[in-house]
Amino acid sequence: IILFIMALLVLLFSINFIWFVGFGFFLYVAGYINKIVRYRKISELSEYNINHPINSFSEISCYNCNSTQIINKGLFTVNSKYRYYVCSQCGTTLYRFKVI
């Protein structure tokens, strides 16, 4: 009977573990899709230049604080080809760019 209980516990644990891994995978995919959807909502560089013209020094600047200090970030990793640009002073997301 002890072997039966141990086998039942192993089966129960493995089912819970499968649900745990499945739920973790679901959260990972949901986060991945959420990043892509948010990335596509950011305007591209050409749209950004139309909506927010270049300043008098021929530099792209932040529309929120007029800073010209802009950093680029990868969407998934540091080396990601999907890039978005952020103002380093106020943290406003400015535009996106895809590296070919």
N, CA and C atoms as an extended XYZ file, in Angstrom:
300
Properties=species:S:1:pos:R:3:atomname:S:1:resname:S:1:resid:I:1 pbc="F F F"
N         0.824       -1.207        0.000 N   ILE     1
C         0.000        0.000        0.000 CA  ILE     1
C         0.864        1.266        0.000 C   ILE     1
N         2.046        1.200        0.652 N   ILE     2
C         2.942        2.354        0.682 CA  ILE     2
C         3.454        2.647       -0.728 C   ILE     2
N         3.761        1.597       -1.495 N   LEU     3
C         4.197        1.803       -2.875 CA  LEU     3
C         3.098        2.449       -3.703 C   LEU     3
N         1.859        2.061       -3.454 N   PHE     4
C         0.733        2.656       -4.173 CA  PHE     4
C         0.601        4.142       -3.853 C   PHE     4
N         0.754        4.497       -2.603 N   ILE     5
C         0.663        5.907       -2.195 CA  ILE     5
C         1.817        6.701       -2.792 C   ILE     5
N         3.019        6.114       -2.786 N   MET     6
C         4.164        6.808       -3.376 CA  MET     6
C         3.983        6.994       -4.884 C   MET     6
N         3.476        5.982       -5.558 N   ALA     7
C         3.223        6.089       -6.997 CA  ALA     7
C         2.161        7.145       -7.269 C   ALA     7
N         1.142        7.185       -6.427 N   LEU     8
C         0.087        8.191       -6.581 CA  LEU     8
C         0.644        9.601       -6.369 C   LEU     8
N         1.515        9.768       -5.389 N   LEU     9
C         2.128       11.082       -5.144 CA  LEU     9
C         3.036       11.494       -6.298 C   LEU     9
N         3.787       10.554       -6.846 N   VAL    10
C         4.651       10.864       -7.986 CA  VAL    10
C         3.799       11.278       -9.180 C   VAL    10
N         2.712       10.573       -9.426 N   LEU    11
C         1.818       10.922      -10.531 CA  LEU    11
C         1.197       12.296      -10.306 C   LEU    11
N         0.751       12.542       -9.086 N   LEU    12
C         0.153       13.835       -8.777 CA  LEU    12
C         1.168       14.958       -8.931 C   LEU    12
N         2.403       14.733       -8.471 N   PHE    13
C         3.446       15.748       -8.613 CA  PHE    13
C         3.764       15.997      -10.081 C   PHE    13
N         3.841       14.952      -10.879 N   SER    14
C         4.186       15.134      -12.287 CA  SER    14
C         3.086       15.879      -13.027 C   SER    14
N         1.835       15.640      -12.681 N   ILE    15
C         0.734       16.378      -13.310 CA  ILE    15
C         0.804       17.846      -12.913 C   ILE    15
N         1.049       18.114      -11.644 N   ASN    16
C         1.172       19.500      -11.202 CA  ASN    16
C         2.373       20.169      -11.848 C   ASN    16
N         3.454       19.423      -11.997 N   PHE    17
C         4.647       19.974      -12.622 CA  PHE    17
C         4.378       20.317      -14.084 C   PHE    17
N         3.642       19.455      -14.776 N   ILE    18
C         3.286       19.728      -16.172 CA  ILE    18
C         2.424       20.988      -16.265 C   ILE    18
N         1.476       21.137      -15.356 N   TRP    19
C         0.651       22.349      -15.338 CA  TRP    19
C         1.506       23.579      -15.039 C   TRP    19
N         2.444       23.416      -14.121 N   PHE    20
C         3.335       24.509      -13.750 CA  PHE    20
C         4.175       24.949      -14.948 C   PHE    20
N         4.763       24.001      -15.653 N   VAL    21
C         5.579       24.324      -16.830 CA  VAL    21
C         4.709       24.908      -17.930 C   VAL    21
N         3.523       24.341      -18.122 N   GLY    22
C         2.602       24.864      -19.140 CA  GLY    22
C         2.175       26.292      -18.851 C   GLY    22
N         1.883       26.579      -17.593 N   PHE    23
C         1.488       27.934      -17.216 CA  PHE    23
C         2.654       28.906      -17.375 C   PHE    23
N         3.862       28.465      -17.020 N   GLY    24
C         5.049       29.306      -17.214 CA  GLY    24
C         5.288       29.611      -18.680 C   GLY    24
N         5.114       28.605      -19.532 N   PHE    25
C         5.259       28.813      -20.976 CA  PHE    25
C         4.212       29.784      -21.498 C   PHE    25
N         2.974       29.659      -20.997 N   PHE    26
C         1.907       30.577      -21.391 CA  PHE    26
C         2.258       32.017      -21.004 C   PHE    26
N         2.775       32.215      -19.804 N   LEU    27
C         3.155       33.567      -19.379 CA  LEU    27
C         4.300       34.118      -20.226 C   LEU    27
N         5.249       33.269      -20.582 N   TYR    28
C         6.368       33.695      -21.420 CA  TYR    28
C         5.874       34.146      -22.791 C   TYR    28
N         4.993       33.367      -23.404 N   VAL    29
C         4.455       33.710      -24.728 CA  VAL    29
C         3.609       34.977      -24.639 C   VAL    29
N         2.821       35.110      -23.584 N   ALA    30
C         1.996       36.313      -23.419 CA  ALA    30
C         2.874       37.555      -23.274 C   ALA    30
N         3.971       37.462      -22.525 N   GLY    31
C         4.886       38.592      -22.392 CA  GLY    31
C         5.567       38.932      -23.704 C   GLY    31
N         5.926       37.914      -24.478 N   TYR    32
C         6.551       38.108      -25.789 CA  TYR    32
C         5.595       38.833      -26.727 C   TYR    32
N         4.350       38.389      -26.777 N   ILE    33
C         3.343       39.027      -27.640 CA  ILE    33
C         3.079       40.451      -27.169 C   ILE    33
N         3.028       40.662      -25.867 N   ASN    34
C         2.799       42.003      -25.328 CA  ASN    34
C         3.918       42.958      -25.744 C   ASN    34
N         5.173       42.495      -25.711 N   LYS    35
C         6.285       43.341      -26.141 CA  LYS    35
C         6.162       43.715      -27.611 C   LYS    35
N         5.796       42.752      -28.451 N   ILE    36
C         5.670       43.017      -29.885 CA  ILE    36
C         4.537       44.005      -30.145 C   ILE    36
N         3.412       43.844      -29.474 N   VAL    37
C         2.277       44.754      -29.672 CA  VAL    37
C         2.653       46.168      -29.235 C   VAL    37
N         3.311       46.302      -28.081 N   ARG    38
C         3.725       47.626      -27.618 CA  ARG    38
C         4.766       48.244      -28.545 C   ARG    38
N         5.670       47.420      -29.096 N   TYR    39
C         6.691       47.911      -30.026 CA  TYR    39
C         6.049       48.473      -31.290 C   TYR    39
N         5.038       47.800      -31.797 N   ARG    40
C         4.393       48.256      -33.035 CA  ARG    40
C         3.574       49.525      -32.838 C   ARG    40
N         3.215       49.840      -31.603 N   LYS    41
C         2.478       51.075      -31.329 CA  LYS    41
C         3.400       52.299      -31.307 C   LYS    41
N         4.710       52.091      -31.163 N   ILE    42
C         5.672       53.198      -31.168 CA  ILE    42
C         5.837       53.671      -32.605 C   ILE    42
N         5.857       54.978      -32.807 N   SER    43
C         5.995       55.514      -34.162 CA  SER    43
C         7.401       55.268      -34.697 C   SER    43
N         7.507       55.150      -36.029 N   GLU    44
C         8.808       54.977      -36.666 CA  GLU    44
C         9.509       56.322      -36.768 C   GLU    44
N        10.775       56.303      -37.148 N   LEU    45
C        11.572       57.522      -37.218 CA  LEU    45
C        10.967       58.536      -38.184 C   LEU    45
N        10.508       58.082      -39.347 N   SER    46
C         9.926       59.013      -40.318 CA  SER    46
C         8.668       59.690      -39.762 C   SER    46
N         7.833       58.927      -39.065 N   GLU    47
C         6.635       59.508      -38.444 CA  GLU    47
C         7.017       60.472      -37.324 C   GLU    47
N         8.039       60.109      -36.561 N   TYR    48
C         8.480       60.966      -35.466 CA  TYR    48
C         8.987       62.305      -36.000 C   TYR    48
N         9.746       62.278      -37.109 N   ASN    49
C        10.263       63.528      -37.686 CA  ASN    49
C         9.141       64.407      -38.227 C   ASN    49
N         8.075       63.811      -38.719 N   ILE    50
C         6.942       64.599      -39.206 CA  ILE    50
C         6.205       65.241      -38.038 C   ILE    50
N         5.955       64.463      -36.996 N   ASN    51
C         5.189       64.972      -35.848 CA  ASN    51
C         6.006       65.886      -34.942 C   ASN    51
N         7.314       65.661      -34.883 N   HIS    52
C         8.191       66.450      -34.006 CA  HIS    52
C         9.417       66.862      -34.821 C   HIS    52
N         9.387       68.005      -35.463 N   PRO    53
C        10.492       68.422      -36.349 CA  PRO    53
C        11.828       68.529      -35.618 C   PRO    53
N        12.891       68.416      -36.392 N   ILE    54
C        14.249       68.498      -35.866 CA  ILE    54
C        14.497       69.915      -35.348 C   ILE    54
N        15.256       70.028      -34.252 N   ASN    55
C        15.494       71.343      -33.647 CA  ASN    55
C        16.450       72.178      -34.503 C   ASN    55
N        16.763       73.361      -34.054 N   SER    56
C        17.576       74.308      -34.832 CA  SER    56
C        19.029       73.847      -35.025 C   SER    56
N        19.489       72.887      -34.235 N   PHE    57
C        20.848       72.376      -34.360 CA  PHE    57
C        20.910       71.126      -35.242 C   PHE    57
N        19.855       70.837      -35.977 N   SER    58
C        19.750       69.666      -36.856 CA  SER    58
C        19.951       68.355      -36.113 C   SER    58
N        19.404       68.277      -34.898 N   GLU    59
C        19.468       67.073      -34.095 CA  GLU    59
C        18.063       66.643      -33.708 C   GLU    59
N        17.891       65.351      -33.582 N   ILE    60
C        16.616       64.852      -33.081 CA  ILE    60
C        16.598       65.069      -31.580 C   ILE    60
N        15.500       65.606      -31.076 N   SER    61
C        15.410       65.865      -29.646 CA  SER    61
C        14.111       65.281      -29.092 C   SER    61
N        14.081       65.145      -27.796 N   CYS    62
C        12.904       64.630      -27.103 CA  CYS    62
C        11.785       65.666      -27.169 C   CYS    62
N        10.594       65.207      -27.478 N   TYR    63
C         9.461       66.143      -27.547 CA  TYR    63
C         8.965       66.528      -26.163 C   TYR    63
N         9.359       65.782      -25.145 N   ASN    64
C         8.878       66.052      -23.798 CA  ASN    64
C         9.766       67.066      -23.063 C   ASN    64
N        11.101       66.897      -23.173 N   CYS    65
C        11.999       67.775      -22.409 CA  CYS    65
C        13.042       68.480      -23.291 C   CYS    65
N        12.985       68.295      -24.603 N   ASN    66
C        13.895       68.897      -25.588 CA  ASN    66
C        15.357       68.484      -25.408 C   ASN    66
N        15.611       67.376      -24.764 N   SER    67
C        16.969       66.882      -24.614 CA  SER    67
C        17.408       66.188      -25.902 C   SER    67
N        18.687       66.298      -26.234 N   THR    68
C        19.223       65.606      -27.408 CA  THR    68
C        19.971       64.334      -27.017 C   THR    68
N        19.956       63.988      -25.749 N   GLN    69
C        20.620       62.777      -25.271 CA  GLN    69
C        19.643       61.608      -25.400 C   GLN    69
N        19.831       60.817      -26.449 N   ILE    70
C        18.920       59.723      -26.760 CA  ILE    70
C        19.708       58.420      -26.757 C   ILE    70
N        19.148       57.398      -26.131 N   ILE    71
C        19.790       56.077      -26.114 CA  ILE    71
C        18.880       55.090      -26.833 C   ILE    71
N        19.490       54.045      -27.413 N   ASN    72
C        18.672       53.026      -28.053 CA  ASN    72
C        18.715       51.759      -27.228 C   ASN    72
N        17.626       51.032      -27.260 N   LYS    73
C        17.492       49.799      -26.499 CA  LYS    73
C        16.959       48.710      -27.416 C   LYS    73
N        17.360       47.482      -27.141 N   GLY    74
C        16.846       46.344      -27.881 CA  GLY    74
C        15.536       45.878      -27.278 C   GLY    74
N        14.644       45.398      -28.125 N   LEU    75
C        13.339       44.967      -27.631 CA  LEU    75
C        13.458       43.716      -26.765 C   LEU    75
N        14.237       42.734      -27.195 N   PHE    76
C        14.354       41.484      -26.444 CA  PHE    76
C        15.706       41.338      -25.759 C   PHE    76
N        16.782       41.663      -26.462 N   THR    77
C        18.121       41.566      -25.892 CA  THR    77
C        18.917       42.798      -26.304 C   THR    77
N        20.143       42.872      -25.831 N   VAL    78
C        21.011       43.989      -26.183 CA  VAL    78
C        21.300       43.996      -27.685 C   VAL    78
N        21.412       42.826      -28.281 N   ASN    79
C        21.739       42.712      -29.706 CA  ASN    79
C        20.512       42.552      -30.593 C   ASN    79
N        19.333       42.819      -30.090 N   SER    80
C        18.100       42.640      -30.856 CA  SER    80
C        18.057       43.585      -32.053 C   SER    80
N        17.536       43.097      -33.172 N   LYS    81
C        17.429       43.962      -34.344 CA  LYS    81
C        16.213       44.882      -34.264 C   LYS    81
N        15.332       44.637      -33.332 N   TYR    82
C        14.207       45.537      -33.091 CA  TYR    82
C        14.644       46.522      -32.019 C   TYR    82
N        14.841       47.791      -32.397 N   ARG    83
C        15.368       48.813      -31.507 CA  ARG    83
C        14.316       49.888      -31.270 C   ARG    83
N        14.358       50.490      -30.107 N   TYR    84
C        13.553       51.673      -29.844 CA  TYR    84
C        14.422       52.677      -29.105 C   TYR    84
N        14.138       53.942      -29.329 N   TYR    85
C        14.967       55.020      -28.813 CA  TYR    85
C        14.233       55.747      -27.696 C   TYR    85
N        14.988       56.026      -26.631 N   VAL    86
C        14.428       56.584      -25.409 CA  VAL    86
C        15.247       57.790      -24.998 C   VAL    86
N        14.591       58.818      -24.498 N   CYS    87
C        15.288       59.987      -23.961 CA  CYS    87
C        15.985       59.566      -22.670 C   CYS    87
N        17.270       59.891      -22.559 N   SER    88
C        18.015       59.468      -21.366 CA  SER    88
C        17.731       60.344      -20.153 C   SER    88
N        17.126       61.519      -20.356 N   GLN    89
C        16.840       62.383      -19.212 CA  GLN    89
C        15.477       62.101      -18.597 C   GLN    89
N        14.429       62.018      -19.426 N   CYS    90
C        13.089       61.848      -18.863 CA  CYS    90
C        12.524       60.439      -19.070 C   CYS    90
N        13.159       59.621      -19.908 N   GLY    91
C        12.704       58.244      -20.106 CA  GLY    91
C        11.564       58.082      -21.085 C   GLY    91
N        11.233       59.116      -21.834 N   THR    92
C        10.147       59.039      -22.808 CA  THR    92
C        10.580       58.199      -24.005 C   THR    92
N         9.730       57.261      -24.415 N   THR    93
C        10.001       56.470      -25.614 CA  THR    93
C         9.689       57.337      -26.825 C   THR    93
N        10.650       57.457      -27.741 N   LEU    94
C        10.513       58.395      -28.849 CA  LEU    94
C        10.085       57.717      -30.143 C   LEU    94
N        10.873       56.778      -30.641 N   TYR    95
C        10.544       56.125      -31.905 CA  TYR    95
C        11.198       54.764      -31.967 C   TYR    95
N        10.815       53.981      -32.970 N   ARG    96
C        11.361       52.639      -33.143 CA  ARG    96
C        12.133       52.548      -34.439 C   ARG    96
N        12.970       51.533      -34.538 N   PHE    97
C        13.792       51.343      -35.709 CA  PHE    97
C        14.154       49.872      -35.809 C   PHE    97
N        14.078       49.304      -37.001 N   LYS    98
C        14.449       47.904      -37.204 CA  LYS    98
C        15.758       47.848      -37.962 C   LYS    98
N        16.766       47.240      -37.360 N   VAL    99
C        18.052       47.071      -37.993 CA  VAL    99
C        17.946       45.937      -39.006 C   VAL    99
N        18.470       46.164      -40.190 N   ILE   100
C        18.390       45.132      -41.237 CA  ILE   100
C        19.510       44.146      -41.092 C   ILE   100
